Each structure stands twice: as structure tokens, then as C-alpha cells.
Amino acid sequence: MTDISSITQPSAATVRAKAHDARDAVRDLASEATRYAQERAAALKEDAIHYAQDTKTAAVAQFRVARRGTEEFIQRKPYQSLVIAAGVGFVIGLLLKRI
């Protein structure tokens, strides 16, 4: 008569094979996750570079507009500009003296 435990119990070789298959599946999954993370990081890096370049371009444009406006104001009202500059220098001097 056949022992029931031998029919329902998997053999050691079967368990080892399933463990080996599971290990390979985990390795494949980890490799795929690593590849995805690297691709995502590269895409985020590219996005950050483009954002930084766009921000720099916008800042340079705003600086140029402000510089032109300041130059025009100085040319239209040189004495008022001189008084404003002296006042700003005086206030900065006071602030630095307190530090």
C-alpha cells in the first residue's frame, strides 16, 4: 500500500527547483526595477536641466529689462538718481555700523 504522505509531500528536488525559480524571478524583478529607476532618474535629470535653463533665460531677460529701466531713469533724472544712491548708501552704512 502507498503511503499518503509520500503523495502529498513534494520531494526535496521539487522544493529546491521551486526555490531556484523563485530566486530567479526575484532577481529578474530587481533587475527590472533597477532599470526602471535608472530610466526615471535620467528623465528627471533632463527635466531639471531644461527647467534650470528656462529659469536662467527668464532671469537674464528680467535682469536686462530692469537694467534698461534703471539706465533710462538715471538718464532722465540724473540728480534724483544721485540723491537716491547717496541715501541708499547712507542707510546701508548705518545698518553695517550696527552689526
Secondary structure, DSSP 8 states (H G I E B T S, - for coil): ---HHHHHS--HHHHHHHHHHHHHHHHHHHHHHHHHHHHHHHHHHHHHHHHHHHHHHHHHHHHHHHHHHHHHHHHH-HHHHHHHHHHHHHHHHHHHHH-
